[in-house]
Amino acid sequence: MRTVFLTFLITISMLWVVSSCKKYADPPPYFEDDSTSAVVGQRKVLLIGIDGLPGKEFTALNPPTMMSMLQKGKYTLSNAVDDAVSTDAASWKTLLSGVSYAKHKVKDSTFESLNQPQEGQVGKSYPSLFYFIIRSARPDLKSRFISPWADMLNQLTPEVSVKVPVANDQAAKDATVNALKNNNDDLVIVHFNGAGIAGKANAFSAGNANYKAAVLKIDGYVNEIMTALKARPGYNKDENWLVIVTGTHGGIDNGYGGGSDAETLVPSIYYNEKFQKTEFVKADYSSAVISGRDAATVKASVDDDIGYYDIGTGNQTIQIKIKGGSAFSYPHFMGKTTAFTQTGWTMFTNSSGVWCFSYRSSTVGERRLQTSPNVFDNNWHTLTAVIYDSAGGRWVKRFTDGVRIADDNGTRNLGTNSGTITSPSPLYIGWGGDKNYGAMTFNVADFQIFNVGLTDAEVAGNLCLTDITKHPKYGNLIGYWPCNDGFGSMFKNLAPGKSGLPLRLSGPYSWNTDPLLPCNITKTQQGAGQKQLILSSSSIAGTMFYWLKVTVNSTWGIDPSNWLEVYENEFVPIQ
């Protein structure tokens, strides 16, 4: 009897506690030790992806709905899809996985990565953002993906809550409007492909009537979707929506899939009722800082230069701008050799902290030129080495900021039987792999290689060209890496016909801006409401996670995205 009475009291107490708690809002869950913890809120995301929308054509197309969204938008006309591949599969994989093509290597509609692990090994798959949602502290988030591409729904995003395959863009619009009217999703993604189809059939140009009509039709669909969204009873009240409208890739002429600006730079609009208008433009200088050694090295190298950058038996000019601090002892910081004992050439520093040049040919032992002004003072300097024929011999001369350095009366003679200066090593910037010497940290810009020896006047007179095509020896340019790409996995090679020889980045690199500009870059005046920032498709997943308050676990490996935090004063209520 006593046991029954105690049970009765406990039951009554529990009912009283539960009924009492209903008078108050439940506090959000807090996971102190869980790196994927999140705070439950009413933030929601609508992502509209449009195939075939180049940023350079957007203003001329003048789509009225999307243009009106700029007034309450953080936006850019140069969102970086990728720096190499812009196929439909690659672009959507980047957007929904949060990593670039360089990592996921998905290129075609099979959605299979070209990075297949060797037998007995486990590869990195880089799944979609929906995979991470269900493994986060917010597995309750409801997601919906609407697309006319059924294979993508099934193969790329199997973890999405609701997959909606449709026949065409109009059906995609109808399904989205219906979902916004009748469902309570937290994340809605809709895919339009009509502009991509029209561009491929005609041209990705505002001057083409058929292509423009296709874009304007999609813009009308966006208008219907936004009307349905704003008609929701909770819109801008207890629902705080981030709307992202983005091109998935651009196009050039009637094609796409490559790495040109027209194919890889697209408009992206981040819209919220509380946002103040801000346009993001490319930073004047944004590059990867070269640093470290061994496994920690950040470097850039040409995978296979096909012998282009071996000096061989001919003439050559090598010129590069660097900005670094402190003095270093004998690290190679760029060249085409991995050690002083190997044939080839290299730039390095000595114990005095000046820049030096070393070369070794098939017949001549190593020669070093080791005097120069100190260039490691955290200012930009241009370093030039010229190998040239004169008076029956072969010579090397060097310049710092266009001023000739007095090595052996200004030159070093390789002799009449100088042999070939070749190396099996790739052309690189950064730590060369010589275990006997250290590494250095520096910014890099305006890297040029000519297959001719420049004269003193040509070196001094063209240090700060803003347009490399104006160089008097432009026709002899066999390598030109501005190193100011600002995104992607490489420094593109802009020398005529050498786009296939980029300097590919490796190691834990990131893109960084620098307010101190090399002399070949002119500072731009920012307009009202403009900020220098490069946005990318690979960062969209991280931005959506931020908005949905899903903390990104570092083990996920997706690209970080915290740029919206800077603007929280616009949309986060002051407590």
C-alpha positions as CSV (number, residue, x, y, z in Angstrom):
1,M,0.0,0.0,0.0
2,R,2.9,2.4,0.9
3,T,4.5,1.6,-2.5
4,V,1.3,2.4,-4.4
5,F,0.9,5.7,-2.5
6,L,4.5,6.8,-3.3
7,T,4.1,5.9,-6.9
8,F,0.9,8.0,-6.9
9,L,2.7,11.0,-5.4
10,I,5.6,10.8,-7.9
11,T,3.2,10.6,-10.8
12,I,1.2,13.7,-9.6
13,S,4.5,15.6,-9.1
14,M,5.7,14.8,-12.6
15,L,2.3,15.9,-14.1
16,W,2.5,19.2,-12.1
17,V,6.1,19.9,-13.3
18,V,5.1,19.2,-17.0
19,S,2.0,21.4,-16.8
20,S,3.9,24.1,-15.1
21,C,6.6,24.2,-17.7
22,K,4.1,24.7,-20.5
23,K,3.6,28.3,-19.2
24,Y,7.1,29.2,-20.4
25,A,9.1,28.9,-23.6
26,D,11.4,25.9,-23.6
27,P,15.1,27.1,-23.5
28,P,17.1,26.2,-26.6
29,P,19.3,23.1,-26.2
30,Y,22.9,23.7,-25.4
31,F,25.6,21.1,-26.1
32,E,28.7,22.3,-24.2
33,D,31.1,19.7,-25.3
34,D,29.7,19.0,-28.8
35,S,31.5,20.8,-31.6
36,T,28.4,20.5,-33.8
37,S,26.2,22.2,-31.2
38,A,23.6,24.7,-32.4
39,V,20.9,27.0,-31.0
40,V,17.4,26.3,-32.2
41,G,15.8,29.3,-33.9
42,Q,13.4,30.4,-36.7
43,R,16.1,31.1,-39.2
44,K,15.4,29.5,-42.6
45,V,17.1,29.4,-46.0
46,L,15.9,29.5,-49.6
47,L,18.5,28.9,-52.2
48,I,17.8,29.5,-55.9
49,G,20.5,28.1,-58.2
50,I,20.4,29.2,-61.9
51,D,22.6,27.4,-64.5
52,G,24.3,29.6,-67.1
53,L,24.3,33.1,-65.6
54,P,27.6,34.9,-66.2
55,G,28.3,37.8,-63.9
56,K,29.6,40.0,-66.7
57,E,26.2,39.8,-68.5
58,F,24.0,40.3,-65.4
59,T,23.7,44.1,-65.4
60,A,23.0,44.2,-69.2
61,L,20.3,41.5,-68.8
62,N,18.7,43.7,-66.1
63,P,16.4,41.1,-64.6
64,P,13.9,43.2,-62.7
65,T,13.2,41.0,-59.7
66,M,16.8,40.1,-59.0
67,M,17.9,43.7,-59.5
68,S,15.3,44.8,-57.0
69,M,16.7,42.3,-54.5
70,L,20.0,44.1,-54.5
71,Q,18.4,46.9,-52.4
72,K,18.3,44.6,-49.4
73,G,21.2,42.4,-50.5
74,K,24.8,41.5,-49.9
75,Y,25.8,40.7,-53.4
76,T,28.6,40.3,-55.9
77,L,28.7,39.9,-59.7
78,S,31.9,37.9,-59.4
79,N,31.1,34.9,-57.1
80,A,33.8,32.4,-57.9
81,V,32.4,29.1,-59.1
82,D,35.8,27.5,-59.5
83,D,39.1,28.3,-61.2
84,A,39.3,25.4,-63.5
85,V,36.1,23.4,-64.2
86,S,32.6,24.7,-64.5
87,T,30.5,21.8,-65.8
88,D,27.0,21.4,-64.3
89,A,28.0,18.4,-62.2
90,A,31.2,20.1,-60.9
91,S,29.4,23.4,-60.1
92,W,26.6,21.8,-58.2
93,K,28.9,19.5,-56.4
94,T,31.0,22.5,-55.2
95,L,27.9,24.4,-54.2
96,L,26.3,21.6,-52.2
97,S,29.5,20.0,-50.7
98,G,31.3,23.1,-49.6
99,V,34.6,22.2,-51.3
100,S,36.1,23.2,-54.6
101,Y,36.7,21.0,-57.6
102,A,40.4,20.6,-56.6
103,K,39.2,18.5,-53.7
104,H,36.0,16.7,-54.9
105,K,37.1,16.1,-58.5
106,V,33.5,15.5,-59.7
107,K,33.3,16.6,-63.3
108,D,30.4,14.8,-65.2
109,S,26.9,13.6,-64.6
110,T,28.0,10.3,-63.1
111,F,28.9,12.4,-60.0
112,E,31.9,10.1,-59.5
113,S,35.1,11.6,-58.3
114,L,38.2,11.4,-60.5
115,N,40.1,10.9,-57.2
116,Q,39.5,7.2,-56.9
117,P,41.4,5.7,-53.9
118,Q,43.9,3.0,-54.6
119,E,43.0,-0.6,-53.8
120,G,42.8,-1.1,-50.0
121,Q,42.5,2.6,-49.3
122,V,39.6,4.8,-48.2
123,G,39.0,7.9,-50.3
124,K,37.5,11.3,-49.2
125,S,34.0,11.5,-50.6
126,Y,33.0,15.1,-49.6
127,P,29.3,14.4,-49.3
128,S,26.5,17.0,-49.6
129,L,25.6,19.5,-46.9
130,F,22.4,17.4,-46.1
131,Y,24.7,14.5,-45.0
132,F,26.2,16.8,-42.3
133,I,22.8,18.2,-41.3
134,I,21.5,14.9,-40.1
135,R,24.8,14.3,-38.2
136,S,24.8,17.7,-36.5
137,A,23.0,19.0,-33.4
138,R,20.1,19.9,-35.8
139,P,19.1,16.6,-37.4
140,D,15.5,17.9,-37.1
141,L,16.0,20.5,-39.8
142,K,13.6,19.8,-42.7
143,S,15.1,20.2,-46.2
144,R,13.7,20.1,-49.7
145,F,15.5,20.0,-53.1
146,I,13.5,20.7,-56.3
147,S,15.3,20.1,-59.6
148,P,14.6,19.0,-63.2
149,W,17.8,17.0,-63.0
150,A,16.7,13.7,-61.4
151,D,20.2,12.1,-61.5
152,M,21.5,14.9,-59.3
153,L,18.8,14.5,-56.8
154,N,19.5,10.8,-56.5
155,Q,23.2,10.7,-56.7
156,L,24.4,14.0,-55.2
157,T,21.9,14.6,-52.4
158,P,20.5,11.2,-51.2
159,E,20.2,12.6,-47.6
160,V,17.9,15.5,-48.3
161,S,14.5,15.2,-46.5
162,V,12.3,15.7,-49.6
163,K,13.5,15.2,-53.2
164,V,11.2,16.8,-55.8
165,P,12.0,15.8,-59.4
166,V,10.2,18.0,-61.9
167,A,10.0,18.2,-65.7
168,N,11.2,21.8,-66.3
169,D,11.7,25.3,-64.8
170,Q,8.1,26.1,-64.7
171,A,7.3,22.9,-62.8
172,A,10.3,23.7,-60.4
173,K,8.7,27.1,-59.7
174,D,5.3,25.6,-59.1
175,A,6.7,23.1,-56.7
176,T,8.6,25.7,-54.8
177,V,5.6,28.0,-54.5
178,N,3.5,25.1,-53.3
179,A,6.0,24.1,-50.7
180,L,6.3,27.7,-49.4
181,K,2.5,27.9,-49.1
182,N,1.9,24.5,-47.6
183,N,5.0,23.2,-45.8
184,N,7.3,24.3,-43.0
185,D,10.8,23.5,-44.4
186,D,13.9,25.0,-42.9
187,L,16.0,24.7,-46.1
188,V,14.6,24.9,-49.6
189,I,16.8,24.6,-52.7
190,V,15.4,25.1,-56.2
191,H,17.3,24.5,-59.5
192,F,16.6,26.3,-62.8
193,N,18.4,25.1,-65.9
194,G,16.5,27.0,-68.7
195,A,19.2,29.8,-69.0
196,G,21.9,27.2,-69.4
197,I,20.0,25.4,-72.1
198,A,19.2,28.6,-74.0
199,G,22.8,29.8,-73.7
200,K,24.2,26.5,-75.1
201,A,21.7,26.6,-78.0
202,N,22.4,30.3,-78.8
203,A,24.9,32.3,-76.8
204,F,25.5,33.4,-73.2
205,S,25.0,37.0,-74.1
206,A,22.5,39.7,-73.2
207,G,22.6,40.6,-76.9
208,N,21.0,37.3,-77.8
209,A,17.2,37.5,-77.7
210,N,16.5,33.9,-77.0
211,Y,19.0,33.7,-74.1
212,K,17.8,37.0,-72.6
213,A,14.2,35.8,-72.8
214,A,15.2,32.6,-70.9
215,V,16.8,34.6,-68.1
216,L,13.9,37.0,-67.8
217,K,11.5,34.1,-67.6
218,I,13.4,32.7,-64.7
219,D,13.4,36.1,-63.1
220,G,9.6,36.1,-63.3
221,Y,9.7,32.7,-61.6
222,V,11.9,34.2,-58.8
223,N,9.3,36.9,-58.5
224,E,6.5,34.4,-57.9
225,I,8.6,32.5,-55.4
226,M,9.4,35.7,-53.5
227,T,5.7,36.6,-53.5
228,A,4.8,33.2,-52.0
229,L,7.6,33.5,-49.4
230,K,6.5,36.9,-48.2
231,A,2.9,35.8,-48.0
232,R,3.8,33.3,-45.3
233,P,2.2,34.3,-42.0
234,G,5.5,34.2,-40.1
235,Y,7.7,35.9,-42.7
236,N,9.8,38.6,-41.2
237,K,8.1,38.0,-37.8
238,D,9.0,34.6,-36.2
239,E,10.6,33.4,-39.4
240,N,13.9,35.0,-40.5
241,W,14.7,34.0,-44.1
242,L,18.0,34.2,-45.9
243,V,17.4,34.1,-49.6
244,I,20.4,33.2,-51.8
245,V,20.1,33.6,-55.6
246,T,23.2,32.5,-57.4
247,G,24.5,31.4,-60.7
248,T,25.9,27.9,-60.6
249,H,28.1,28.6,-63.6
250,G,28.4,31.1,-66.4
251,G,29.1,30.6,-70.1
252,I,31.1,32.0,-73.0
253,D,29.9,32.1,-76.6
254,N,27.6,29.0,-76.6
255,G,29.7,26.8,-74.2
256,Y,30.7,26.4,-70.6
257,G,32.7,24.0,-68.4
258,G,36.1,25.7,-68.5
259,G,38.0,28.1,-66.3
260,S,37.5,31.4,-68.0
261,D,36.1,34.4,-66.0
262,A,32.9,34.3,-68.1
263,E,32.4,30.7,-67.1
264,T,33.4,30.8,-63.5
265,L,32.4,34.2,-62.2
266,V,28.6,34.5,-61.5
267,P,26.2,36.8,-59.7
268,S,25.3,35.9,-56.1
269,I,22.7,37.7,-54.0
270,Y,22.2,37.2,-50.3
271,Y,18.8,38.8,-49.4
272,N,17.2,39.5,-46.1
273,E,14.7,42.2,-45.1
274,K,17.1,43.7,-42.6
275,F,20.2,43.7,-44.8
276,Q,21.8,47.0,-45.9
277,K,22.9,47.0,-49.5
278,T,26.5,46.0,-49.9
279,E,28.3,45.1,-53.1
280,F,31.4,42.9,-52.8
281,V,34.2,43.4,-55.4
282,K,37.5,41.7,-55.9
283,A,40.3,42.9,-53.7
284,D,43.1,44.8,-55.4
285,Y,45.5,42.1,-54.2
286,S,44.5,38.7,-52.9
287,S,47.0,35.8,-52.9
288,A,48.1,32.7,-51.0
289,V,50.9,33.4,-48.6
290,I,53.9,31.1,-49.3
291,S,55.3,29.6,-46.1
292,G,56.5,26.6,-44.2
293,R,58.4,23.4,-45.1
294,D,57.8,19.6,-45.1
295,A,54.2,18.7,-44.6
296,A,53.3,22.3,-43.5
297,T,54.6,24.0,-46.6
298,V,52.4,26.2,-48.7
299,K,53.9,26.3,-52.2
300,A,52.9,26.5,-55.8
301,S,54.4,24.4,-58.6
302,V,53.9,23.6,-62.3
303,D,53.0,19.9,-62.5
304,D,54.8,19.3,-65.8
305,D,56.4,22.3,-67.6
306,I,57.3,20.1,-70.6
307,G,60.8,21.7,-70.4
308,Y,59.5,25.3,-71.0
309,Y,61.2,26.7,-67.9
310,D,64.5,25.0,-68.2
311,I,67.0,27.6,-69.4
312,G,68.6,24.9,-71.5
313,T,71.2,26.4,-73.8
314,G,69.2,29.6,-74.6
315,N,68.5,33.0,-73.1
316,Q,66.0,33.6,-70.4
317,T,64.6,36.3,-68.0
318,I,63.1,35.4,-64.6
319,Q,61.3,38.1,-62.7
320,I,59.2,38.0,-59.6
321,K,57.8,40.4,-56.9
322,I,58.0,39.3,-53.3
323,K,57.2,40.8,-49.9
324,G,58.7,39.2,-46.9
325,G,60.2,40.0,-43.5
326,S,63.2,39.1,-41.5
327,A,66.5,37.5,-42.7
328,F,66.7,33.8,-43.5
329,S,69.5,31.4,-43.9
330,Y,69.8,29.7,-47.3
331,P,66.3,28.6,-48.1
332,H,65.4,28.3,-51.7
333,F,62.2,30.3,-52.2
334,M,61.6,29.7,-55.9
335,G,63.3,28.0,-58.8
336,K,63.7,24.8,-60.8
337,T,65.9,22.6,-58.6
338,T,65.6,20.9,-55.3
339,A,69.2,21.3,-54.2
340,F,72.4,23.2,-54.9
341,T,73.9,19.9,-56.1
342,Q,71.3,19.4,-58.9
343,T,71.4,21.0,-62.3
344,G,68.9,23.9,-62.6
345,W,68.5,27.3,-61.1
346,T,67.1,28.8,-57.9
347,M,66.6,32.0,-56.0
348,F,67.5,31.8,-52.3
349,T,68.7,33.8,-49.3
350,N,72.0,33.6,-47.5
351,S,73.0,34.2,-43.9
352,S,72.9,38.0,-44.5
353,G,69.3,38.0,-45.6
354,V,69.9,39.1,-49.2
355,W,68.5,37.4,-52.3
356,C,70.9,35.2,-54.3
357,F,70.8,33.3,-57.5
358,S,72.4,29.9,-58.1
359,Y,72.7,27.8,-61.3
360,R,74.4,24.6,-62.3
361,S,74.7,23.3,-65.8
362,S,75.6,20.0,-67.4
363,T,79.2,21.2,-67.8
364,V,79.6,24.0,-65.3
365,G,79.6,23.4,-61.5
366,E,77.4,25.5,-59.2
367,R,77.8,29.2,-59.5
368,R,76.3,31.6,-57.0
369,L,75.6,35.4,-57.1
370,Q,75.2,36.4,-53.5
371,T,75.2,40.1,-53.1
372,S,72.1,42.4,-53.2
373,P,70.3,45.0,-51.1
374,N,68.3,43.6,-48.3
375,V,64.8,42.9,-49.8
376,F,63.3,41.2,-46.7
377,D,61.9,44.4,-45.1
378,N,58.1,43.8,-45.5
379,N,58.0,45.9,-48.6
380,W,57.5,44.8,-52.2
381,H,60.6,44.3,-54.3
382,T,61.1,43.1,-57.9
383,L,63.9,40.5,-58.3
384,T,65.2,39.9,-61.9
385,A,67.7,37.4,-63.2
386,V,68.7,37.5,-66.9
387,I,70.7,34.8,-68.7
388,Y,72.0,36.0,-72.0
389,D,74.7,35.5,-74.7
390,S,77.3,38.1,-75.4
391,A,80.8,38.4,-76.8
392,G,81.0,34.6,-77.4
393,G,80.1,33.7,-73.9
394,R,77.0,33.2,-71.7
395,W,76.3,35.6,-68.8
396,V,74.0,36.1,-65.8
397,K,73.0,39.5,-64.5
398,R,70.6,40.4,-61.7
399,F,68.5,43.4,-60.8
400,T,66.7,44.6,-57.6
401,D,63.8,46.9,-58.4
402,G,65.3,47.5,-61.8
403,V,68.8,48.5,-60.5
404,R,71.6,46.2,-61.7
405,I,73.5,44.4,-58.9
406,A,77.3,44.6,-59.0
407,D,78.1,40.9,-59.1
408,D,81.6,40.4,-60.7
409,N,81.3,43.9,-62.3
410,G,77.6,43.4,-62.9
411,T,77.7,39.9,-64.5
412,R,78.8,36.4,-64.0
413,N,80.3,34.5,-67.0
414,L,79.3,30.9,-67.5
415,G,82.0,30.6,-70.2
416,T,81.9,29.5,-73.8
417,N,81.1,25.9,-73.0
418,S,78.3,26.5,-70.6
419,G,76.3,23.4,-71.3
420,T,72.6,23.0,-70.6
421,I,70.8,24.3,-67.5
422,T,68.0,21.8,-67.0
423,S,66.3,20.1,-64.1
424,P,63.8,17.3,-63.6
425,S,62.3,19.3,-60.8
426,P,59.1,21.3,-61.3
427,L,59.1,25.0,-61.4
428,Y,58.0,26.1,-57.9
429,I,57.5,29.0,-55.5
430,G,58.1,28.1,-51.9
431,W,60.1,25.6,-50.1
432,G,62.0,23.6,-52.7
433,G,62.3,20.4,-50.7
434,D,66.0,20.7,-49.7
435,K,66.1,19.2,-46.2
436,N,69.4,20.9,-45.4
437,Y,67.8,24.4,-45.5
438,G,64.8,26.2,-44.0
439,A,61.8,28.0,-45.4
440,M,60.5,31.5,-45.5
441,T,57.2,33.3,-45.5
442,F,56.3,35.8,-48.2
443,N,53.7,37.2,-50.5
444,V,54.2,36.9,-54.2
445,A,53.0,38.7,-57.3
446,D,53.7,39.4,-61.0
447,F,55.9,36.3,-61.8
448,Q,57.2,36.5,-65.3
449,I,59.5,34.3,-67.5
450,F,60.7,35.3,-70.9
451,N,62.6,33.1,-73.4
452,V,64.9,36.0,-74.1
453,G,67.4,38.0,-72.1
454,L,65.9,41.5,-71.4
455,T,68.2,44.5,-71.7
456,D,68.9,46.7,-68.7
457,A,66.5,49.4,-70.2
458,E,63.7,46.8,-70.7
459,V,64.0,45.6,-67.1
460,A,64.0,49.0,-65.6
461,G,61.3,50.4,-67.8
462,N,58.7,47.8,-67.3
463,L,58.8,47.0,-63.6
464,C,55.3,48.3,-62.9
465,L,53.3,47.5,-66.0
466,T,49.6,47.2,-65.2
467,D,49.0,45.6,-68.6
468,I,51.5,42.9,-69.4
469,T,50.5,42.9,-73.1
470,K,52.2,46.3,-73.4
471,H,55.6,44.8,-72.6
472,P,58.0,45.2,-75.5
473,K,58.9,41.5,-75.3
474,Y,55.3,40.3,-74.7
475,G,55.7,37.9,-77.7
476,N,58.6,36.2,-75.8
477,L,56.6,35.7,-72.6
478,I,56.4,32.0,-71.8
479,G,55.1,32.2,-68.3
480,Y,53.0,34.9,-66.5
481,W,51.4,34.3,-63.2
482,P,49.9,37.4,-61.6
483,C,49.4,35.3,-58.4
484,N,46.5,37.6,-57.5
485,D,43.6,35.2,-58.4
486,G,41.9,35.5,-55.0
487,F,40.3,32.1,-55.0
488,G,40.7,28.6,-56.3
489,S,43.5,26.1,-56.2
490,M,46.1,27.7,-58.5
491,F,47.9,30.7,-59.8
492,K,46.7,30.9,-63.4
493,N,49.2,31.3,-66.2
494,L,48.2,34.2,-68.4
495,A,51.1,34.0,-70.9
496,P,50.0,33.5,-74.5
497,G,49.1,29.8,-75.1
498,K,50.3,28.7,-71.7
499,S,47.0,28.4,-69.7
500,G,47.7,24.7,-69.3
501,L,50.8,25.5,-67.1
502,P,49.4,27.0,-63.9
503,L,51.2,27.0,-60.6
504,R,49.1,24.7,-58.5
505,L,48.9,25.4,-54.8
506,S,49.5,22.7,-52.2
507,G,49.5,22.5,-48.5
508,P,47.2,24.4,-46.0
509,Y,46.8,27.5,-48.2
510,S,44.2,30.2,-47.9
511,W,43.6,33.4,-49.8
512,N,44.5,36.6,-48.1
513,T,44.4,40.3,-49.0
514,D,47.2,42.8,-48.4
515,P,46.6,46.6,-48.3
516,L,50.2,47.2,-49.4
517,L,50.1,46.7,-53.1
518,P,52.9,45.7,-55.6
519,C,53.7,48.5,-58.0
520,N,52.0,46.9,-60.9
521,I,48.6,47.0,-59.2
522,T,46.7,50.4,-59.0
523,K,44.5,50.9,-56.0
524,T,40.9,51.2,-56.9
525,Q,38.5,53.6,-55.3
526,Q,35.6,51.9,-53.7
527,G,32.2,53.2,-54.4
528,A,29.6,53.9,-51.7
529,G,28.4,50.6,-50.3
530,Q,31.2,48.6,-51.8
531,K,33.6,46.2,-49.9
532,Q,36.5,44.2,-51.2
533,L,35.7,40.6,-50.6
534,I,35.7,37.5,-52.9
535,L,32.7,35.1,-52.4
536,S,32.8,31.6,-53.7
537,S,30.3,28.8,-54.4
538,S,32.3,26.5,-52.1
539,S,31.5,28.9,-49.2
540,I,27.7,28.9,-49.7
541,A,27.2,25.7,-47.7
542,G,29.1,27.2,-44.8
543,T,27.1,30.4,-45.0
544,M,23.8,28.4,-44.9
545,F,25.1,26.5,-41.9
546,Y,25.9,29.8,-40.2
547,W,22.4,31.1,-40.9
548,L,20.7,27.9,-39.7
549,K,23.0,27.9,-36.5
550,V,24.6,24.6,-37.3
551,T,28.1,24.8,-36.1
552,V,30.5,23.3,-38.6
553,N,32.7,20.6,-37.3
554,S,36.3,21.0,-38.4
555,T,36.4,17.3,-39.4
556,W,33.8,17.9,-42.1
557,G,36.5,19.5,-44.2
558,I,34.2,22.1,-45.9
559,D,35.4,25.6,-46.7
560,P,34.9,28.0,-43.8
561,S,32.5,30.9,-44.3
562,N,32.1,33.6,-41.6
563,W,31.8,36.8,-43.6
564,L,28.1,37.4,-42.5
565,E,29.2,37.6,-38.9
566,V,30.6,41.1,-39.7
567,Y,27.1,42.3,-40.4
568,E,25.3,40.8,-37.5
569,N,24.4,44.2,-36.2
570,E,22.0,44.5,-39.1
571,F,20.0,41.3,-38.4
572,V,20.7,40.1,-34.9
573,P,18.4,41.8,-32.3
574,I,20.2,43.6,-29.5
575,Q,19.5,41.8,-26.3
